Amino acid sequence: MSKIIAFMGFCANKLIDLFSKKAKSGEKSQDIEIKKINAFSKGLIFIFVGTFLMCVLASLFPKLAITPYWFEVLDKLINYALSN
């Protein structure tokens, strides 16, 4: 369990470092923007997969009493993905 928390802390530090860097030149600024977009898209994919799995679990095992909130979140994510 502590390894998972340590890994999450490491990832959080990397993301904070990525977003807190200041660009000194145009090329570096573009590189930082590309890294931000890549980090955002990976995070969005993890959230999408997680909500999708919650919806699958709710469909397969109705006794788990998973609320309709997860279906609404998945709907919002799909609408967001298709609108861009």
N, C-alpha and C positions, 0 to 999 in steps of 0.2 A: 504494500500500500504506500509505503514511504517512497518507493522508487517512482510510482506513478505521480505522486505529488511533486517530487523533485523534477521529473520530466516536464510536468505542466508548468512549474516555475521557470525552468530553463526556456521553454517555448515562449512564455509570457515575457521574459526578459529580452529575448531576441526580437519579438514584435515591438516592444517598447523602444528598443534601440533603433529599429528600422524606422519607426514613425517619428522619432525625436531627432534624427539626423538633419542637419541643415546643409543645403546644397551650396557649393562654392562656385560651381560653373554650370553652364547649360547642359553639358553632357551628363554631369553627375546628377543634376536635377532630373533629367529624363530617366536615368538608371534607377533613381530612388522611386520615381513614380511607377515604373514598371514593377519594381519589387513590391510596392504597396498594392498594386492591382493583383499581382500574383498571390500575395498573402491574403487579400480580401476574398479572392475567388476560391482559394483552398478552404478558408474558413466557412464560406458560404456552402461549399460542397459538403463539408462535414455536418453542418446544420441541416442541410437538405436530406442527407442520408439518414441522420438520426430521426428526423421527423417522419420520413418515409417508413423507417423500421417500426416506429411507434404506431403508425397507421396499419401496417401489416399485422403487428401483434394484436391490435384492437380488432382487426377483422378475423384473425385466426382463433383468438381466444377471447370471446366476448365477456367471459367471467372476470377478466382482469380489471374491468370497469375503467378503462382508459377513456378520459373525457373527450368530448368533441373538439376541445381546444386544439388538439394535435392535427385534426383534419382541417381546421381553419388556418392554422399556421402553414401547413403544407399547401393549401390553396393560395395563400398569400405569396409563398415562395415561388410557386409555379407561375402566378401572374407576374411577379417581379422578373423572373427569368425570361418569360416570353415577351415582356414589354421592352426589354433592352435589346 
